């Protein structure tokens, strides 16, 4: 009995669907279609009322509204993607320079500018670097470049958006230093060697040791006092002065950022 009832329901549903199809698709209604239209009309009417009711309650939206909503979502996704790309780039930039930024926060250098090195020339003729800060950001001629409390050079040319730094290995760069252990004084002179500088004018009456660190003394008022320069790597007595060399404390080939500070700050 239950199976027959299901078949009856299925037959009625099929008949109603057929009526709807014939009524909607027929351009020239036949007598059969006219009869079926009596069954289709209440279904179509009820469907229309239900649709209007749902739309008024915002329980369903039209195709045009759905298309606009879909377009809004696509634009939102594009905006979020753009923001994600920007944040990812900023995060990578921070991670690349986090070490020098965190280190600088332990010291008070006064007016300092964080700068990114975007070009280096380490040739046999000269050693210099270009950084992305200039007069627009407050860079002045004679400011010095430091990295993790070590000197790496000084500003010799300033442009509106960038400046040129003569590195401490450049043959024209000279830094007054002292041995932090013995107190011996001398001058570190660049010789266009990216790994070491020459330690000159150290009297044979003074004492220096291998691996002693050399600290800027501030004499000459070109470089500030108290920054690392190198450590003694080799020396021999030669007349009244030592013939000595100092290896750098900073790998100039590897660094890509620095701080610019005023020369009179220590």
KOLKE-969459 format. One record per residue (C-alpha): z negated, x negated, y negated; residue in one letter; residue number from 0. Coordinates in nm, 4 decimals. Example, Ala and Ser with C-alpha at 12.3 -4.5 7.8 and 13.67 -1.06 7.14 Angstrom:
<recs>
(rec (-0.7800; -1.2300; 0.4500); "a"; 0);
(rec (-0.7140; -1.3670; 0.1060); "s"; 1);
</recs>
This chain:
<recs>
(rec (0.0000; 0.0000; 0.0000); "x"; 0);
(rec (-0.0943; -0.2806; -0.2367); "x"; 1);
(rec (0.2345; -0.4604; -0.1616); "x"; 2);
(rec (0.4357; -0.1512; -0.2477); "x"; 3);
(rec (0.2496; -0.1181; -0.5803); "x"; 4);
(rec (0.3374; -0.4768; -0.6693); "x"; 5);
(rec (0.7011; -0.4122; -0.5873); "x"; 6);
(rec (0.6965; -0.1042; -0.8097); "x"; 7);
(rec (0.5494; -0.3006; -1.1004); "x"; 8);
(rec (0.8100; -0.5738; -1.0478); "x"; 9);
(rec (1.0911; -0.3175; -1.0455); "x"; 10);
(rec (0.9687; -0.1527; -1.3663); "x"; 11);
(rec (0.9350; -0.4929; -1.5373); "x"; 12);
(rec (1.2861; -0.5855; -1.4275); "x"; 13);
(rec (1.4179; -0.2556; -1.5571); "x"; 14);
(rec (1.2494; -0.3019; -1.8959); "x"; 15);
(rec (1.3784; -0.6591; -1.9288); "x"; 16);
(rec (1.7269; -0.5450; -1.8392); "x"; 17);
(rec (1.7012; -0.2687; -2.0973); "x"; 18);
(rec (1.5967; -0.5161; -2.3612); "x"; 19);
(rec (1.8798; -0.7505; -2.2740); "x"; 20);
(rec (2.1430; -0.4779; -2.2711); "x"; 21);
(rec (2.0128; -0.3230; -2.5915); "x"; 22);
(rec (2.0033; -0.6486; -2.7799); "x"; 23);
(rec (2.3258; -0.8014; -2.6498); "x"; 24);
(rec (2.5521; -0.4967; -2.6331); "x"; 25);
(rec (2.7793; -0.4580; -2.9349); "x"; 26);
(rec (2.9150; -0.1241; -2.8120); "x"; 27);
(rec (2.6238; 0.0646; -2.6475); "x"; 28);
(rec (2.7165; 0.2660; -2.3411); "x"; 29);
(rec (2.5439; 0.5788; -2.2187); "x"; 30);
(rec (2.3371; 0.3661; -1.9841); "x"; 31);
(rec (2.2367; 0.1404; -2.2736); "x"; 32);
(rec (2.1423; 0.4398; -2.4851); "x"; 33);
(rec (1.9140; 0.5647; -2.2140); "x"; 34);
(rec (1.7567; 0.2245; -2.1711); "x"; 35);
(rec (1.7077; 0.1955; -2.5464); "x"; 36);
(rec (1.4406; 0.4665; -2.5217); "x"; 37);
(rec (1.2428; 0.2335; -2.2983); "x"; 38);
(rec (1.3213; -0.0775; -2.5017); "x"; 39);
(rec (1.2320; 0.0663; -2.8411); "x"; 40);
(rec (0.8543; 0.0926; -2.7906); "x"; 41);
(rec (0.8445; -0.2557; -2.6396); "x"; 42);
(rec (1.0329; -0.4047; -2.9347); "x"; 43);
(rec (0.8209; -0.2052; -3.1820); "x"; 44);
(rec (0.4938; -0.3152; -3.0242); "x"; 45);
(rec (0.6154; -0.6762; -3.0073); "x"; 46);
(rec (0.7018; -0.6661; -3.3785); "x"; 47);
(rec (0.3616; -0.5200; -3.4714); "x"; 48);
(rec (0.1793; -0.7790; -3.2630); "x"; 49);
(rec (0.3772; -1.0603; -3.4245); "x"; 50);
(rec (0.3033; -0.9309; -3.7760); "x"; 51);
(rec (-0.0641; -0.8930; -3.6903); "x"; 52);
(rec (-0.0871; -1.2485; -3.5587); "x"; 53);
(rec (0.0919; -1.3881; -3.8638); "x"; 54);
(rec (-0.1416; -1.2026; -4.1008); "x"; 55);
(rec (-0.4392; -1.3508; -3.9170); "x"; 56);
(rec (-0.2754; -1.6959; -3.9215); "x"; 57);
(rec (-0.2893; -1.6987; -3.5452); "x"; 58);
(rec (0.0774; -1.7842; -3.5205); "x"; 59);
(rec (0.3383; -1.9265; -3.7551); "x"; 60);
(rec (0.7083; -1.8763; -3.8002); "x"; 61);
(rec (0.9678; -2.1308; -3.6960); "x"; 62);
(rec (1.0315; -2.2344; -4.0566); "x"; 63);
(rec (0.6582; -2.2846; -4.1160); "x"; 64);
(rec (0.6348; -2.4771; -3.7904); "x"; 65);
(rec (0.9271; -2.6983; -3.8964); "x"; 66);
(rec (0.7642; -2.7688; -4.2344); "x"; 67);
(rec (0.4335; -2.8417; -4.0651); "x"; 68);
(rec (0.6091; -3.0783; -3.8246); "x"; 69);
(rec (0.7771; -3.2584; -4.1151); "x"; 70);
(rec (0.4425; -3.2914; -4.2947); "x"; 71);
(rec (0.2927; -3.4445; -3.9806); "x"; 72);
(rec (0.5822; -3.6885; -3.9523); "x"; 73);
(rec (0.5334; -3.7979; -4.3129); "x"; 74);
(rec (0.1599; -3.8323; -4.2545); "x"; 75);
(rec (0.2263; -4.0491; -3.9486); "x"; 76);
(rec (0.4636; -4.2667; -4.1527); "x"; 77);
(rec (0.2014; -4.3059; -4.4281); "x"; 78);
(rec (-0.0694; -4.3947; -4.1750); "x"; 79);
(rec (0.1617; -4.6443; -4.0113); "x"; 80);
(rec (0.2305; -4.8075; -4.3483); "x"; 81);
(rec (-0.1437; -4.8265; -4.4188); "x"; 82);
(rec (-0.2051; -4.9691; -4.0727); "x"; 83);
(rec (0.0571; -5.2395; -4.1277); "x"; 84);
(rec (-0.0984; -5.3312; -4.4648); "x"; 85);
(rec (-0.4515; -5.3436; -4.3198); "x"; 86);
(rec (-0.3350; -5.5471; -4.0222); "x"; 87);
(rec (-0.1658; -5.7959; -4.2547); "x"; 88);
(rec (-0.4790; -5.8178; -4.4727); "x"; 89);
(rec (-0.6958; -5.8666; -4.1637); "x"; 90);
(rec (-0.4732; -6.1473; -4.0358); "x"; 91);
(rec (-0.4829; -6.3120; -4.3795); "x"; 92);
(rec (-0.8640; -6.2890; -4.3861); "x"; 93);
(rec (-0.8987; -6.4259; -4.0316); "x"; 94);
(rec (-0.6666; -6.7152; -4.1165); "x"; 95);
(rec (-0.8833; -6.8172; -4.4153); "x"; 96);
(rec (-1.2242; -6.6800; -4.3131); "x"; 97);
(rec (-1.3665; -7.0224; -4.2370); "x"; 98);
(rec (-1.3077; -7.1677; -4.5819); "x"; 99);
(rec (-1.4212; -6.8441; -4.7532); "x"; 100);
(rec (-1.7454; -6.8269; -4.5536); "x"; 101);
(rec (-1.8129; -7.1956; -4.6137); "x"; 102);
(rec (-1.7613; -7.1658; -4.9899); "x"; 103);
(rec (-2.0181; -6.8863; -5.0100); "x"; 104);
(rec (-2.2897; -7.1401; -4.9270); "x"; 105);
(rec (-2.2196; -7.3340; -5.2458); "x"; 106);
(rec (-2.2119; -7.2502; -5.6138); "x"; 107);
(rec (-1.9075; -7.4060; -5.7754); "x"; 108);
(rec (-1.9144; -7.2000; -6.0935); "x"; 109);
(rec (-1.5730; -7.0603; -6.1789); "x"; 110);
(rec (-1.3719; -7.1024; -5.8590); "x"; 111);
(rec (-1.0386; -6.9616; -5.7495); "x"; 112);
(rec (-0.9337; -6.9101; -5.3906); "x"; 113);
(rec (-0.5723; -7.0221; -5.3469); "x"; 114);
(rec (-0.3247; -7.0223; -5.0622); "x"; 115);
(rec (-0.1126; -7.3310; -5.0022); "x"; 116);
(rec (0.2480; -7.2234; -4.9538); "x"; 117);
(rec (0.4261; -7.5609; -4.9650); "x"; 118);
(rec (0.3449; -7.9275; -4.8963); "x"; 119);
(rec (0.5385; -8.2462; -4.9545); "x"; 120);
(rec (0.4011; -8.5367; -4.7512); "x"; 121);
(rec (0.6877; -8.7795; -4.7936); "x"; 122);
(rec (0.6912; -9.1560; -4.8483); "x"; 123);
(rec (0.7502; -9.0988; -5.2202); "x"; 124);
(rec (0.4700; -8.8535; -5.3080); "x"; 125);
(rec (0.2108; -8.6217; -5.1603); "x"; 126);
(rec (0.1585; -8.2852; -5.3261); "x"; 127);
(rec (0.1035; -7.9180; -5.2495); "x"; 128);
(rec (0.1945; -7.5939; -5.4246); "x"; 129);
(rec (-0.0587; -7.3110; -5.4312); "x"; 130);
(rec (-0.0245; -6.9471; -5.5326); "x"; 131);
(rec (-0.2420; -6.9523; -5.8448); "x"; 132);
(rec (-0.1313; -7.0358; -6.2005); "x"; 133);
(rec (-0.2125; -6.9778; -6.5646); "x"; 134);
(rec (-0.2004; -6.6021; -6.5074); "x"; 135);
(rec (-0.5032; -6.6363; -6.2772); "x"; 136);
(rec (-0.6838; -6.8863; -6.5027); "x"; 137);
(rec (-0.5775; -7.2190; -6.3510); "x"; 138);
(rec (-0.6039; -7.5112; -6.5923); "x"; 139);
(rec (-0.4662; -7.8621; -6.5867); "x"; 140);
(rec (-0.7109; -8.1063; -6.4295); "x"; 141);
(rec (-0.8858; -7.8577; -6.1985); "x"; 142);
(rec (-0.9610; -8.0031; -5.8566); "x"; 143);
(rec (-0.8841; -7.8608; -5.5135); "x"; 144);
(rec (-1.1609; -7.8579; -5.2528); "x"; 145);
(rec (-1.1809; -7.7510; -4.8908); "x"; 146);
(rec (-1.5160; -7.7104; -4.7144); "x"; 147);
(rec (-1.6901; -7.9308; -4.9720); "x"; 148);
(rec (-1.4258; -8.2024; -4.9434); "x"; 149);
(rec (-1.1817; -8.3076; -5.2153); "x"; 150);
(rec (-0.8145; -8.2673; -5.1363); "x"; 151);
(rec (-0.6542; -8.3219; -5.4787); "x"; 152);
(rec (-0.6230; -8.2220; -5.8422); "x"; 153);
(rec (-0.3968; -7.9918; -6.0456); "x"; 154);
(rec (-0.1281; -8.1906; -6.2274); "x"; 155);
(rec (0.1172; -7.9147; -6.3258); "x"; 156);
(rec (0.0529; -7.5468; -6.3973); "x"; 157);
(rec (0.3040; -7.2614; -6.4041); "x"; 158);
(rec (0.2387; -6.8909; -6.4670); "x"; 159);
(rec (0.2157; -6.7922; -6.0989); "x"; 160);
(rec (0.1551; -7.1204; -5.9143); "x"; 161);
(rec (0.0499; -7.4780; -5.9666); "x"; 162);
(rec (0.1116; -7.8246; -5.8261); "x"; 163);
(rec (-0.1689; -8.0292; -5.6722); "x"; 164);
(rec (-0.1480; -8.4057; -5.6288); "x"; 165);
(rec (-0.3195; -8.4704; -5.2952); "x"; 166);
(rec (-0.5772; -8.7467; -5.2618); "x"; 167);
(rec (-0.3366; -8.9365; -5.0353); "x"; 168);
(rec (-0.0750; -8.9632; -5.3136); "x"; 169);
(rec (-0.0325; -9.3241; -5.4317); "x"; 170);
(rec (-0.1152; -9.2224; -5.7897); "x"; 171);
(rec (-0.4476; -9.0584; -5.6949); "x"; 172);
(rec (-0.7684; -9.2596; -5.7399); "x"; 173);
(rec (-1.1210; -9.1300; -5.6747); "x"; 174);
(rec (-1.4455; -9.3108; -5.7574); "x"; 175);
(rec (-1.6720; -9.2986; -5.4504); "x"; 176);
(rec (-1.9944; -9.4343; -5.3072); "x"; 177);
(rec (-2.1170; -9.5005; -4.9550); "x"; 178);
(rec (-2.3736; -9.2301; -4.8785); "x"; 179);
(rec (-2.5738; -9.4717; -4.6568); "x"; 180);
(rec (-2.5686; -9.8001; -4.8453); "x"; 181);
(rec (-2.4805; -9.6850; -5.1959); "x"; 182);
(rec (-2.1873; -9.9269; -5.2222); "x"; 183);
(rec (-1.9345; -9.8139; -5.4808); "x"; 184);
(rec (-1.5582; -9.8390; -5.4836); "x"; 185);
(rec (-1.2383; -9.6474; -5.5445); "x"; 186);
(rec (-1.0360; -9.4580; -5.2861); "x"; 187);
(rec (-0.6649; -9.4973; -5.3595); "x"; 188);
(rec (-0.3903; -9.2956; -5.1979); "x"; 189);
(rec (-0.1042; -9.4828; -5.0310); "x"; 190);
(rec (0.1132; -9.1902; -4.9167); "x"; 191);
(rec (-0.0493; -9.1971; -4.5721); "x"; 192);
(rec (-0.1544; -8.8465; -4.4720); "x"; 193);
(rec (-0.4362; -8.9727; -4.2492); "x"; 194);
(rec (-0.6141; -9.2367; -4.4575); "x"; 195);
(rec (-0.6678; -9.3880; -4.8021); "x"; 196);
(rec (-0.7353; -9.7416; -4.9164); "x"; 197);
(rec (-1.0916; -9.8257; -5.0193); "x"; 198);
(rec (-1.0605; -10.0718; -5.3074); "x"; 199);
(rec (-1.2866; -10.2652; -5.5412); "x"; 200);
(rec (-1.5813; -10.2809; -5.3042); "x"; 201);
(rec (-1.7610; -10.6056; -5.3789); "x"; 202);
(rec (-1.8328; -10.8342; -5.0846); "x"; 203);
(rec (-2.1912; -10.8445; -5.2171); "x"; 204);
(rec (-2.2295; -10.4794; -5.1224); "x"; 205);
(rec (-2.2681; -10.3457; -4.7709); "x"; 206);
(rec (-2.0524; -10.0898; -4.5956); "x"; 207);
(rec (-2.0466; -9.9794; -4.2337); "x"; 208);
(rec (-1.7884; -9.8213; -4.0077); "x"; 209);
(rec (-1.8002; -9.4413; -4.0096); "x"; 210);
(rec (-2.0079; -9.4305; -4.3295); "x"; 211);
(rec (-1.9021; -9.1281; -4.5328); "x"; 212);
(rec (-1.7664; -9.1751; -4.8825); "x"; 213);
(rec (-1.8717; -8.9249; -5.1488); "x"; 214);
(rec (-1.7133; -8.8771; -5.4915); "x"; 215);
(rec (-1.9349; -9.0294; -5.7613); "x"; 216);
(rec (-1.7940; -8.8476; -6.0638); "x"; 217);
(rec (-1.7278; -9.1739; -6.2502); "x"; 218);
(rec (-1.4192; -9.1536; -6.4677); "x"; 219);
(rec (-1.4692; -8.7781; -6.5143); "x"; 220);
(rec (-1.1498; -8.7012; -6.3221); "x"; 221);
(rec (-1.3130; -8.5733; -6.0047); "x"; 222);
(rec (-1.6565; -8.4079; -5.9844); "x"; 223);
(rec (-1.9510; -8.5700; -5.8148); "x"; 224);
(rec (-2.0770; -8.4762; -5.4709); "x"; 225);
(rec (-1.7675; -8.3973; -5.2627); "x"; 226);
(rec (-1.6616; -8.5637; -4.9395); "x"; 227);
(rec (-1.3561; -8.7901; -4.9462); "x"; 228);
(rec (-1.3438; -8.9866; -4.6199); "x"; 229);
(rec (-1.5282; -9.2196; -4.3895); "x"; 230);
(rec (-1.4905; -9.5946; -4.3465); "x"; 231);
(rec (-1.2491; -9.6624; -4.0608); "x"; 232);
(rec (-1.1821; -10.0349; -4.1040); "x"; 233);
(rec (-1.2830; -10.3223; -4.3335); "x"; 234);
(rec (-1.2614; -10.6979; -4.3581); "x"; 235);
(rec (-1.3845; -10.9439; -4.6196); "x"; 236);
(rec (-1.1053; -11.0666; -4.8461); "x"; 237);
(rec (-1.2153; -11.2845; -5.1353); "x"; 238);
(rec (-1.4482; -11.1064; -5.3750); "x"; 239);
(rec (-1.3702; -10.7616; -5.2366); "x"; 240);
(rec (-1.3431; -10.5938; -4.9013); "x"; 241);
(rec (-1.0060; -10.4926; -4.7679); "x"; 242);
(rec (-1.1032; -10.1505; -4.6346); "x"; 243);
(rec (-0.9588; -9.8179; -4.5257); "x"; 244);
(rec (-1.1082; -9.4702; -4.5002); "x"; 245);
(rec (-0.9921; -9.1878; -4.2752); "x"; 246);
(rec (-0.9839; -8.8446; -4.4355); "x"; 247);
(rec (-1.2476; -8.5815; -4.3647); "x"; 248);
(rec (-0.9812; -8.3078; -4.3903); "x"; 249);
(rec (-0.6553; -8.2738; -4.1991); "x"; 250);
(rec (-0.4135; -8.2168; -4.4863); "x"; 251);
(rec (-0.1355; -8.1175; -4.2483); "x"; 252);
(rec (-0.3408; -7.8341; -4.0998); "x"; 253);
(rec (-0.5102; -7.6657; -4.3973); "x"; 254);
(rec (-0.3375; -7.3717; -4.5681); "x"; 255);
(rec (-0.5908; -7.2711; -4.8332); "x"; 256);
(rec (-0.8408; -7.4215; -5.0758); "x"; 257);
(rec (-1.0603; -7.3522; -5.3780); "x"; 258);
(rec (-0.9737; -7.4620; -5.7295); "x"; 259);
(rec (-1.2722; -7.5541; -5.9466); "x"; 260);
(rec (-1.3219; -7.7084; -6.2886); "x"; 261);
(rec (-1.3465; -8.0868; -6.2810); "x"; 262);
(rec (-1.6803; -8.0871; -6.4645); "x"; 263);
(rec (-1.8461; -7.8708; -6.1984); "x"; 264);
(rec (-2.0501; -8.0468; -5.9296); "x"; 265);
</recs>
